Amino acid sequence: MPLWTRENHVHAYDIFVKSGESIIQMQQIFRSHFRIGWHGDMPNRNTILRWVAAFWSKGSVLKRKPPGPSNWLAYQEIVEKVREAIVQNPGHSARQHVL
C-alpha cells in the first residue's frame, strides 16, 4: 500500500467534488493526472470516501496527531533507569537487568 502524499489527497478530493462525486470518474482522472499505469496502486473506493469524510468533518484530508503529550519523556525516563541499573551492576546480563 503506497503512502499517499498531501498532493494526492487534495487532488483526489477536488476531482471527486468536480466529477459530481463519481468514484469511477475520479479514479480515471487521478490515474491520468499522476501517470499511474493500469496495474499501479490506486486509492480504492473506501480510501477516497474516507478522505472525503475527513475533509467534510475536520476541514482537512490529512490525519492529525492525537492531542496530548508524546511518549518521549516516558521513553527518556526508562532509558535513564536502564543506564543506572547497568552502572550499578555492570556484571549482570541484560536479562537480569530486566528482571
MMTF fields as JSON, N, C-alpha, C and O atoms, coordinates in Angstrom:
{
  "mmtfVersion": "1.0.0",
  "mmtfProducer": "UNKNOWN",
  "numBonds": 395,
  "numAtoms": 396,
  "numGroups": 99,
  "numChains": 1,
  "numModels": 1,
  "chainsPerModel": [1],
  "groupsPerChain": [99],
  "chainIdList": ["A"],
  "bondAtomList": [4, 2, 8, 6, 12, 10, 16, 14, 20, 18, 24, 22, 28, 26, 32, 30, 36, 34, 40, 38, 44, 42, 48, 46, 52, 50, 56, 54, 60, 58, 64, 62, 68, 66, 72, 70, 76, 74, 80, 78, 84, 82, 88, 86, 92, 90, 96, 94, 100, 98, 104, 102, 108, 106, 112, 110, 116, 114, 120, 118, 124, 122, 128, 126, 132, 130, 136, 134, 140, 138, 144, 142, 148, 146, 152, 150, 156, 154, 160, 158, 164, 162, 168, 166, 172, 170, 176, 174, 180, 178, 184, 182, 188, 186, 192, 190, 196, 194, 200, 198, 204, 202, 208, 206, 212, 210, 216, 214, 220, 218, 224, 222, 228, 226, 232, 230, 236, 234, 240, 238, 244, 242, 248, 246, 252, 250, 256, 254, 260, 258, 264, 262, 268, 266, 272, 270, 276, 274, 280, 278, 284, 282, 288, 286, 292, 290, 296, 294, 300, 298, 304, 302, 308, 306, 312, 310, 316, 314, 320, 318, 324, 322, 328, 326, 332, 330, 336, 334, 340, 338, 344, 342, 348, 346, 352, 350, 356, 354, 360, 358, 364, 362, 368, 366, 372, 370, 376, 374, 380, 378, 384, 382, 388, 386, 392, 390],
  "bondOrderList": [1, 1, 1, 1, 1, 1, 1, 1, 1, 1, 1, 1, 1, 1, 1, 1, 1, 1, 1, 1, 1, 1, 1, 1, 1, 1, 1, 1, 1, 1, 1, 1, 1, 1, 1, 1, 1, 1, 1, 1, 1, 1, 1, 1, 1, 1, 1, 1, 1, 1, 1, 1, 1, 1, 1, 1, 1, 1, 1, 1, 1, 1, 1, 1, 1, 1, 1, 1, 1, 1, 1, 1, 1, 1, 1, 1, 1, 1, 1, 1, 1, 1, 1, 1, 1, 1, 1, 1, 1, 1, 1, 1, 1, 1, 1, 1, 1, 1],
  "groupList": [{"groupName": "MET", "atomNameList": ["N", "CA", "C", "O"], "elementList": ["N", "C", "C", "O"], "formalChargeList": [0, 0, 0, 0], "bondAtomList": [1, 0, 2, 1, 3, 2], "bondOrderList": [1, 1, 2], "singleLetterCode": "M", "chemCompType": "L-PEPTIDE LINKING"}, {"groupName": "PRO", "atomNameList": ["N", "CA", "C", "O"], "elementList": ["N", "C", "C", "O"], "formalChargeList": [0, 0, 0, 0], "bondAtomList": [1, 0, 2, 1, 3, 2], "bondOrderList": [1, 1, 2], "singleLetterCode": "P", "chemCompType": "L-PEPTIDE LINKING"}, {"groupName": "LEU", "atomNameList": ["N", "CA", "C", "O"], "elementList": ["N", "C", "C", "O"], "formalChargeList": [0, 0, 0, 0], "bondAtomList": [1, 0, 2, 1, 3, 2], "bondOrderList": [1, 1, 2], "singleLetterCode": "L", "chemCompType": "L-PEPTIDE LINKING"}, {"groupName": "TRP", "atomNameList": ["N", "CA", "C", "O"], "elementList": ["N", "C", "C", "O"], "formalChargeList": [0, 0, 0, 0], "bondAtomList": [1, 0, 2, 1, 3, 2], "bondOrderList": [1, 1, 2], "singleLetterCode": "W", "chemCompType": "L-PEPTIDE LINKING"}, {"groupName": "THR", "atomNameList": ["N", "CA", "C", "O"], "elementList": ["N", "C", "C", "O"], "formalChargeList": [0, 0, 0, 0], "bondAtomList": [1, 0, 2, 1, 3, 2], "bondOrderList": [1, 1, 2], "singleLetterCode": "T", "chemCompType": "L-PEPTIDE LINKING"}, {"groupName": "ARG", "atomNameList": ["N", "CA", "C", "O"], "elementList": ["N", "C", "C", "O"], "formalChargeList": [0, 0, 0, 0], "bondAtomList": [1, 0, 2, 1, 3, 2], "bondOrderList": [1, 1, 2], "singleLetterCode": "R", "chemCompType": "L-PEPTIDE LINKING"}, {"groupName": "GLU", "atomNameList": ["N", "CA", "C", "O"], "elementList": ["N", "C", "C", "O"], "formalChargeList": [0, 0, 0, 0], "bondAtomList": [1, 0, 2, 1, 3, 2], "bondOrderList": [1, 1, 2], "singleLetterCode": "E", "chemCompType": "L-PEPTIDE LINKING"}, {"groupName": "ASN", "atomNameList": ["N", "CA", "C", "O"], "elementList": ["N", "C", "C", "O"], "formalChargeList": [0, 0, 0, 0], "bondAtomList": [1, 0, 2, 1, 3, 2], "bondOrderList": [1, 1, 2], "singleLetterCode": "N", "chemCompType": "L-PEPTIDE LINKING"}, {"groupName": "HIS", "atomNameList": ["N", "CA", "C", "O"], "elementList": ["N", "C", "C", "O"], "formalChargeList": [0, 0, 0, 0], "bondAtomList": [1, 0, 2, 1, 3, 2], "bondOrderList": [1, 1, 2], "singleLetterCode": "H", "chemCompType": "L-PEPTIDE LINKING"}, {"groupName": "VAL", "atomNameList": ["N", "CA", "C", "O"], "elementList": ["N", "C", "C", "O"], "formalChargeList": [0, 0, 0, 0], "bondAtomList": [1, 0, 2, 1, 3, 2], "bondOrderList": [1, 1, 2], "singleLetterCode": "V", "chemCompType": "L-PEPTIDE LINKING"}, {"groupName": "ALA", "atomNameList": ["N", "CA", "C", "O"], "elementList": ["N", "C", "C", "O"], "formalChargeList": [0, 0, 0, 0], "bondAtomList": [1, 0, 2, 1, 3, 2], "bondOrderList": [1, 1, 2], "singleLetterCode": "A", "chemCompType": "L-PEPTIDE LINKING"}, {"groupName": "TYR", "atomNameList": ["N", "CA", "C", "O"], "elementList": ["N", "C", "C", "O"], "formalChargeList": [0, 0, 0, 0], "bondAtomList": [1, 0, 2, 1, 3, 2], "bondOrderList": [1, 1, 2], "singleLetterCode": "Y", "chemCompType": "L-PEPTIDE LINKING"}, {"groupName": "ASP", "atomNameList": ["N", "CA", "C", "O"], "elementList": ["N", "C", "C", "O"], "formalChargeList": [0, 0, 0, 0], "bondAtomList": [1, 0, 2, 1, 3, 2], "bondOrderList": [1, 1, 2], "singleLetterCode": "D", "chemCompType": "L-PEPTIDE LINKING"}, {"groupName": "ILE", "atomNameList": ["N", "CA", "C", "O"], "elementList": ["N", "C", "C", "O"], "formalChargeList": [0, 0, 0, 0], "bondAtomList": [1, 0, 2, 1, 3, 2], "bondOrderList": [1, 1, 2], "singleLetterCode": "I", "chemCompType": "L-PEPTIDE LINKING"}, {"groupName": "PHE", "atomNameList": ["N", "CA", "C", "O"], "elementList": ["N", "C", "C", "O"], "formalChargeList": [0, 0, 0, 0], "bondAtomList": [1, 0, 2, 1, 3, 2], "bondOrderList": [1, 1, 2], "singleLetterCode": "F", "chemCompType": "L-PEPTIDE LINKING"}, {"groupName": "LYS", "atomNameList": ["N", "CA", "C", "O"], "elementList": ["N", "C", "C", "O"], "formalChargeList": [0, 0, 0, 0], "bondAtomList": [1, 0, 2, 1, 3, 2], "bondOrderList": [1, 1, 2], "singleLetterCode": "K", "chemCompType": "L-PEPTIDE LINKING"}, {"groupName": "SER", "atomNameList": ["N", "CA", "C", "O"], "elementList": ["N", "C", "C", "O"], "formalChargeList": [0, 0, 0, 0], "bondAtomList": [1, 0, 2, 1, 3, 2], "bondOrderList": [1, 1, 2], "singleLetterCode": "S", "chemCompType": "L-PEPTIDE LINKING"}, {"groupName": "GLY", "atomNameList": ["N", "CA", "C", "O"], "elementList": ["N", "C", "C", "O"], "formalChargeList": [0, 0, 0, 0], "bondAtomList": [1, 0, 2, 1, 3, 2], "bondOrderList": [1, 1, 2], "singleLetterCode": "G", "chemCompType": "PEPTIDE LINKING"}, {"groupName": "GLN", "atomNameList": ["N", "CA", "C", "O"], "elementList": ["N", "C", "C", "O"], "formalChargeList": [0, 0, 0, 0], "bondAtomList": [1, 0, 2, 1, 3, 2], "bondOrderList": [1, 1, 2], "singleLetterCode": "Q", "chemCompType": "L-PEPTIDE LINKING"}],
  "groupTypeList": [0, 1, 2, 3, 4, 5, 6, 7, 8, 9, 8, 10, 11, 12, 13, 14, 9, 15, 16, 17, 6, 16, 13, 13, 18, 0, 18, 18, 13, 14, 5, 16, 8, 14, 5, 13, 17, 3, 8, 17, 12, 0, 1, 7, 5, 7, 4, 13, 2, 5, 3, 9, 10, 10, 14, 3, 16, 15, 17, 16, 9, 2, 15, 5, 15, 1, 1, 17, 1, 16, 7, 3, 2, 10, 11, 18, 6, 13, 9, 6, 15, 9, 5, 6, 10, 13, 9, 18, 7, 1, 17, 8, 16, 10, 5, 18, 8, 9, 2],
  "groupIdList": [1, 2, 3, 4, 5, 6, 7, 8, 9, 10, 11, 12, 13, 14, 15, 16, 17, 18, 19, 20, 21, 22, 23, 24, 25, 26, 27, 28, 29, 30, 31, 32, 33, 34, 35, 36, 37, 38, 39, 40, 41, 42, 43, 44, 45, 46, 47, 48, 49, 50, 51, 52, 53, 54, 55, 56, 57, 58, 59, 60, 61, 62, 63, 64, 65, 66, 67, 68, 69, 70, 71, 72, 73, 74, 75, 76, 77, 78, 79, 80, 81, 82, 83, 84, 85, 86, 87, 88, 89, 90, 91, 92, 93, 94, 95, 96, 97, 98, 99],
  "secStructList": [7, 7, 7, 7, 7, 2, 2, 2, 2, 2, 2, 2, 2, 2, 2, 2, 2, 2, 6, 6, 1, 7, 2, 2, 2, 2, 2, 2, 2, 2, 2, 2, 2, 6, 6, 7, 7, 6, 6, 1, 7, 7, 7, 7, 2, 2, 2, 2, 2, 2, 2, 2, 2, 2, 2, 2, 2, 2, 1, 7, 1, 1, 7, 7, 7, 7, 1, 1, 7, 7, 1, 2, 2, 2, 2, 2, 2, 2, 2, 2, 2, 2, 2, 2, 2, 2, 2, 2, 7, 6, 6, 1, 7, 2, 2, 2, 2, 2, 7],
  "xCoordList": [0.844, 0.0, 0.895, 1.746, 0.708, 1.571, 1.196, 0.076, 2.139, 1.859, 1.43, 2.211, 0.212, -0.304, 0.151, 0.156, 0.535, 1.035, -0.116, -1.263, 0.213, -0.776, -1.363, -2.567, -0.503, -0.97, -1.986, -2.996, -1.726, -2.66, -4.015, -5.057, -3.999, -5.239, -6.061, -7.255, -5.404, -6.108, -6.627, -7.768, -5.798, -6.225, -7.393, -8.339, -7.332, -8.415, -9.718, -10.779, -9.635, -10.847, -11.407, -12.612, -10.55, -11.004, -11.677, -12.747, -11.041, -11.611, -12.958, -13.918, -13.024, -14.257, -15.411, -16.507, -15.172, -16.227, -16.594, -17.774, -15.579, -15.831, -16.495, -17.193, -16.285, -16.864, -18.279, -18.835, -18.856, -20.202, -20.216, -21.192, -19.142, -18.974, -19.0, -19.559, -18.393, -18.273, -16.915, -15.877, -16.928, -15.677, -14.936, -13.726, -15.64, -15.016, -14.36, -13.211, -15.087, -14.541, -13.348, -12.352, -13.451, -12.349, -11.101, -10.003, -11.262, -10.109, -9.485, -8.261, -10.299, -9.771, -8.945, -7.847, -9.463, -8.741, -7.49, -6.435, -7.61, -6.474, -5.361, -4.19, -5.734, -4.756, -4.006, -2.786, -4.73, -4.063, -3.239, -2.158, -3.734, -3.003, -1.66, -0.643, -1.658, -0.435, 0.316, 1.277, -0.137, 0.507, 0.723, 1.834, -0.365, -0.335, -0.778, -1.837, 0.015, -0.316, -1.53, -2.011, -2.016, -3.221, -3.034, -4.007, -1.828, -1.587, -0.955, -0.527, -0.905, -0.336, -1.317, -2.517, -0.798, -1.633, -2.51, -2.048, -3.77, -4.75, -5.497, -5.683, -5.925, -6.784, -8.113, -8.739, -8.534, -9.786, -10.976, -10.812, -12.163, -13.401, -13.428, -13.749, -13.096, -13.148, -12.137, -12.427, -10.967, -9.946, -10.436, -10.305, -10.987, -11.485, -12.599, -12.603, -13.541, -14.648, -14.164, -14.734, -13.126, -12.559, -11.909, -12.062, -11.181, -10.562, -11.641, -11.506, -12.708, -13.788, -14.482, -14.728, -14.798, -15.452, -14.569, -15.068, -13.259, -12.331, -12.354, -12.333, -12.398, -12.423, -13.719, -13.715, -14.831, -16.123, -16.246, -16.847, -15.692, -15.856, -14.789, -15.085, -13.534, -12.435, -11.902, -11.169, -12.261, -11.729, -10.339, -9.659, -9.913, -8.59, -8.662, -9.415, -7.874, -7.842, -6.707, -6.568, -5.895, -4.746, -5.033, -5.833, -4.373, -4.502, -3.769, -2.742, -4.3, -3.649, -3.109, -3.607, -2.089, -1.544, -2.579, -3.283, -2.677, -3.633, -3.206, -2.013, -4.177, -3.818, -3.201, -3.414, -2.451, -1.849, -0.346, 0.218, 0.293, 1.755, 2.258, 1.578, 3.446, 4.036, 4.65, 4.763, 5.034, 5.627, 7.135, 7.81, 7.659, 9.099, 9.674, 10.734, 8.999, 9.504, 9.524, 10.48, 8.486, 8.443, 9.572, 10.211, 9.814, 10.895, 12.241, 13.07, 12.46, 13.727, 13.914, 15.032, 12.837, 12.927, 13.323, 14.137, 12.757, 13.082, 14.543, 15.241, 15.005, 16.404, 17.328, 18.348, 16.976, 17.811, 17.835, 18.885, 16.708, 16.656, 17.526, 18.214, 17.499, 18.314, 19.792, 20.593, 20.16, 21.556, 22.028, 23.11, 21.197, 21.553, 21.731, 22.669, 20.834, 20.917, 22.197, 22.829, 22.585, 23.804, 25.035, 25.981, 25.033, 26.173, 26.309, 27.423, 25.203, 25.232, 25.642, 26.338, 25.215, 25.507, 26.044, 25.328, 27.278, 27.794, 27.978, 28.068, 28.034, 28.243, 26.973, 27.038, 25.812, 24.56, 24.319, 24.725, 23.654, 23.288, 22.08, 21.449, 21.777, 20.597, 19.336, 18.431, 19.272, 18.116, 17.943, 16.823, 19.027, 18.977, 18.541, 17.867, 18.917, 18.5, 16.991, 16.347, 16.443, 15.001, 14.233, 13.203, 14.732, 14.037, 14.265, 13.776],
  "yCoordList": [-1.166, 0.0, 1.238, 1.39, 2.111, 3.288, 4.32, 4.332, 5.172, 6.298, 7.453, 7.942, 7.879, 8.951, 10.284, 10.495, 11.184, 12.495, 13.478, 13.191, 14.625, 15.685, 16.068, 16.292, 16.137, 16.48, 15.452, 15.82, 14.17, 13.12, 13.291, 13.199, 13.537, 13.696, 14.873, 14.744, 16.01, 17.225, 17.081, 17.442, 16.557, 16.399, 15.418, 15.652, 14.332, 13.346, 13.978, 13.742, 14.773, 15.429, 16.394, 16.397, 17.207, 18.151, 17.433, 17.836, 16.369, 15.615, 15.023, 15.072, 14.468, 13.838, 14.83, 14.504, 16.034, 17.056, 17.526, 17.662, 17.775, 18.277, 17.236, 17.591, 15.953, 14.9, 14.535, 13.541, 15.321, 15.015, 13.844, 13.096, 13.679, 12.619, 11.216, 10.274, 11.108, 9.825, 9.207, 9.768, 8.058, 7.378, 6.931, 7.134, 6.333, 5.809, 6.934, 6.815, 8.01, 9.142, 9.745, 10.119, 9.837, 10.373, 9.518, 10.049, 8.194, 7.293, 7.421, 7.391, 7.563, 7.705, 8.985, 8.958, 10.089, 11.361, 11.325, 11.817, 10.742, 10.613, 9.807, 10.18, 8.695, 7.829, 8.576, 8.455, 9.347, 10.059, 11.234, 11.509, 11.926, 13.08, 12.664, 13.317, 11.586, 11.141, 10.065, 9.472, 9.826, 8.874, 7.506, 6.977, 6.957, 5.641, 4.626, 4.786, 3.587, 2.543, 1.738, 1.871, 0.908, 0.13, -0.839, -1.201, -1.25, -2.172, -1.461, -2.102, -0.14, 0.632, 0.769, 0.538, 1.139, 1.313, 2.548, 3.617, 2.379, 3.46, 3.506, 2.47, 4.683, 4.716, 4.047, 4.358, 3.131, 2.434, 3.258, 4.345, 2.726, 3.436, 3.841, 4.986, 2.913, 3.21, 4.285, 5.133, 4.248, 5.261, 6.641, 7.609, 6.724, 8.005, 8.53, 9.703, 7.661, 8.091, 8.496, 9.401, 7.841, 8.216, 9.602, 10.411, 9.879, 11.192, 12.277, 13.335, 12.005, 12.98, 13.218, 14.365, 12.151, 12.28, 13.06, 13.866, 12.82, 13.541, 15.034, 15.871, 15.362, 16.775, 17.434, 18.552, 16.736, 17.311, 17.481, 18.451, 16.564, 16.65, 17.512, 18.228, 17.446, 18.15, 19.345, 20.165, 19.45, 20.533, 20.24, 21.135, 18.979, 18.58, 17.134, 16.326, 16.819, 15.438, 14.645, 13.45, 15.298, 14.628, 14.224, 14.856, 13.167, 12.737, 13.734, 14.293, 13.942, 14.834, 14.018, 12.934, 14.553, 13.89, 13.94, 14.939, 12.885, 12.919, 13.944, 14.153, 14.581, 15.576, 14.918, 13.734, 15.685, 15.166, 15.071, 15.236, 14.803, 14.74, 13.492, 12.468, 13.614, 12.463, 11.539, 11.909, 10.371, 9.395, 9.576, 8.747, 10.629, 10.827, 10.945, 10.386, 11.654, 11.82, 10.495, 10.2, 9.706, 8.397, 7.518, 6.793, 7.582, 6.81, 7.229, 6.377, 8.52, 9.02, 8.557, 8.238, 8.518, 8.06, 6.587, 6.197, 5.779, 4.347, 4.158, 3.353, 4.88, 4.779, 5.151, 4.497, 6.189, 6.619, 5.564, 5.325, 4.938, 3.873, 2.686, 2.105, 2.33, 1.212, 1.561, 0.722, 2.784, 3.22, 3.087, 2.566, 3.567, 3.491, 2.045, 1.732, 1.173, -0.233, -0.865, -1.66, -0.522, -1.091, -0.56, -1.31, 0.724, 1.301, 0.67, 0.388, 0.45, -0.119, -1.588, -2.04, -2.333, -3.768, -4.125, -4.738, -3.757, -3.997, -5.479, -5.843, -6.33, -7.762, -8.509, -9.652, -7.882, -8.564, -8.589, -7.691, -9.636, -9.725, -8.828, -8.324, -8.643, -7.839, -8.472, -7.766, -9.783, -10.494, -10.231, -10.031, -10.229, -9.985, -8.54, -8.285, -7.608, -6.219, -6.083, -5.273, -6.849, -6.788, -7.319, -6.763, -8.385, -8.983, -8.112, -8.414],
  "zCoordList": [0.0, 0.0, 0.0, 0.877, -0.97, -1.049, 0.004, 0.515, 0.311, 1.185, 0.298, -0.518, 0.456, -0.378, 0.181, 1.393, -0.718, -0.316, -0.138, -0.482, 0.4, 0.562, -0.795, -0.922, -1.797, -3.147, -3.641, -4.241, -3.393, -3.801, -3.117, -3.766, -1.82, -1.055, -1.577, -1.845, -1.716, -2.13, -3.551, -3.839, -4.434, -5.827, -5.924, -6.677, -5.174, -5.19, -4.711, -5.289, -3.661, -3.153, -4.198, -4.45, -4.803, -5.832, -6.996, -7.451, -7.471, -8.591, -8.193, -8.963, -6.996, -6.523, -6.533, -6.989, -6.035, -5.977, -7.386, -7.709, -8.226, -9.589, -10.481, -11.431, -10.187, -11.025, -10.586, -11.053, -9.702, -9.234, -8.279, -8.221, -7.532, -6.539, -7.171, -6.608, -8.33, -9.017, -8.71, -9.06, -8.061, -7.7, -8.966, -9.076, -9.906, -11.125, -11.924, -12.349, -12.123, -12.874, -12.132, -12.752, -10.809, -10.016, -10.181, -10.343, -10.141, -10.293, -11.678, -11.807, -12.705, -14.069, -14.207, -14.762, -13.711, -13.796, -12.929, -13.329, -11.742, -10.823, -11.481, -11.411, -12.122, -12.783, -13.887, -14.001, -14.697, -15.795, -15.272, -15.793, -14.255, -13.719, -13.111, -13.345, -12.336, -11.677, -12.476, -11.986, -13.705, -14.626, -13.979, -13.948, -13.468, -12.835, -13.873, -14.479, -14.086, -15.053, -14.621, -13.495, -15.523, -15.245, -14.075, -13.414, -13.821, -12.71, -11.51, -10.551, -11.577, -10.475, -9.312, -9.466, -8.171, -6.986, -7.127, -7.525, -6.797, -6.849, -5.529, -4.891, -5.109, -3.931, -4.266, -5.28, -3.407, -3.686, -3.199, -2.645, -3.415, -3.079, -1.61, -1.287, -0.719, 0.715, 1.112, 1.956, 0.511, 0.81, 0.389, 1.139, -0.787, -1.295, -0.396, -0.024, -0.05, 0.803, 2.193, 2.804, 2.696, 3.989, 3.909, 4.824, 2.812, 2.628, 2.561, 3.176, 1.809, 1.649, 2.991, 3.364, 3.716, 5.024, 5.996, 6.781, 5.943, 6.818, 6.491, 7.394, 5.214, 4.835, 5.268, 5.782, 5.057, 5.426, 6.94, 7.401, 7.709, 9.16, 9.836, 10.793, 9.338, 10.004, 9.229, 9.781, 7.955, 7.141, 6.605, 6.104, 6.71, 6.228, 5.75, 6.295, 4.729, 4.238, 4.858, 4.598, 5.676, 6.273, 7.709, 8.399, 8.146, 9.532, 10.414, 10.028, 11.576, 12.525, 13.688, 13.991, 14.331, 15.502, 16.616, 16.763, 17.392, 18.5, 19.545, 19.763, 20.189, 21.196, 22.422, 22.683, 23.151, 24.369, 24.245, 23.164, 25.368, 25.362, 24.633, 24.562, 24.108, 23.436, 24.485, 25.653, 24.077, 24.982, 25.101, 25.711, 24.537, 24.514, 25.925, 26.205, 26.803, 28.168, 28.917, 29.634, 28.756, 29.411, 28.878, 29.641, 27.59, 26.973, 27.556, 27.879, 27.691, 28.241, 29.689, 30.094, 30.466, 31.855, 31.917, 32.755, 31.046, 31.01, 30.636, 31.252, 29.649, 29.224, 30.377, 30.593, 31.109, 32.242, 33.346, 33.943, 33.622, 34.634, 34.226, 35.065, 32.966, 32.473, 32.601, 33.014, 32.252, 32.4, 33.848, 34.119, 34.764, 36.179, 36.636, 37.369, 36.205, 36.592, 36.058, 36.753, 34.839, 34.25, 34.974, 35.216, 35.321, 36.035, 37.422, 37.864, 38.101, 39.444, 39.444, 40.354, 38.427, 38.352, 36.963, 36.172, 36.655, 35.3, 34.978, 33.806, 35.986, 35.743, 35.381, 34.929, 35.572, 35.256, 33.742, 33.005, 33.324, 31.907, 31.649, 32.578, 30.378, 30.002, 30.574, 31.019, 30.564, 31.086, 32.585, 33.053, 33.323, 34.762, 35.049, 36.047, 34.189, 34.379, 34.176, 34.843, 33.284, 33.024, 34.222, 34.603, 34.807, 35.956, 37.147, 38.235]
}
